[in-house]
């Protein structure tokens, strides 16, 4: 083996261990977190602000939302997966106000993806007279 090849092998195999240099480190990857684990990290939850409109229609159901929790514990992305269409905008607005304890991986906060289910019972004004 050539001396330069020996040096390269040494640098790749030994130096990262000595100086704790990661060979491949990505901060962009996201971890899929079980919804029950995410619920345990929840520190601020808001109830849906349903307007009780006497002329509206009653809509009841569960809205399931996929969310991304960023490193600081805030919801940075959300989209509905299922649920009554009339309740989806209100559910999205509600879940964006949630706050979580940051999820730690190797003592570093990382972004995680999970799902949230919101049970809703609202009377919604449809704009029809």
N, C-alpha and C positions, 0 to 999 in steps of 0.2 A: 504494500500500500504506500502511496506517495505521502510525503510529509504533510503536504497541504490537505490531503484527504483525511489524514489522522487528526489534524488540527480541527477540521470541520466536524468530524465525528465527535471529538471531545467537546467542542463548543455546543453542539446540539444535545449531547447526552448529559453533560456535567454542569455547565454553567447555569442553566435554568434552575437546577436543584440548589446550587450554592447561593444564588442571588434571588431566588423566588421569582424568576422571570417566566411568565406563562408563554408557552410556545404559540398557543392560539387562544386569544381571549376576545370574546364578543360581548358587547353590552347591548346589542340590538335583539338578541334572542329573547323570546318570551316563553314563560313556563305556563302550562295548562294546570290550573289549580282546581281541585275538587270544590264544588260549591259549598259544601259543609265546612271545609277549611277556610274558605274565604269569609263565610259568615262568622266564624270565630274571630277573624281579624277586623270585623266591622266595628268602628268606634263611633260613627255618627250615621243615624238612619232617619230619614224623613218619611212621613206618611204621605200618600198621594193627596194633593189638594183638590178634592172633588168639589165642584160647584154643584150645590143642590138646586137645580132649576126645576120648578114645579111643572113647567111646560115641556120638559125634555123626556127622554126615554131612559128607562133603567137598563144599565149595561153592567153585567157581572162577569168576572172571569179572571184567569191568571195570565199575566203577560210574562213571557220568558225573554230575557234580554242577555245578549252576549256583551261582556264588558272587558276592557283592558284597564287594569289598575297600574298606574305609573310608579316610579320609584319613591315618590313622596306620599303615596297612598290615596291619590285623587283619581277619579274615573276620567281617563283621557280619551276613551273611545267607547261608544255604545251603539248597538243596533238590535232591533227586535228580531226574535226568532219565531215566536208564535204568540197568539193571543188575539182577543177581539180588536179589530182595526180601529174602532172608536177610542179605545183605551190606550193604544200604543204611544201617541204623543205625550200624554200625561205621565205614563210610566217612564218614558225616556227622560223627561224633565225631572222626575223624582229621583231616579237612580243617579243622575249626574251630580246630585247634591250629597251622595253618600261619601263617607271618608273611611279609609282603612288604615290599619297599622301596616307599614311597609313590610313586604315579604322578604325575608333575608335568605340568601343563598351564599354560603361560605362567609357569613358575617357582612355581606354587602346587599343593599336593597336592590331588587330586580323588579322589572315589570312582569305582571302575570295576567293571564287571560282566564276568565271564568264565566259562569252563567248565574244570573239572579232571577228568581221568580217573585213576582209581585202580585198578590191577591188584591183585586180591586172590586168595589161595589159603588158605582157612581150613577147619577142621573145626569145625562148629557143633553145639552141643547143642540139640536141638529140643524137649526136654521130654517126649518120648515114650519110654516104656520098652518 
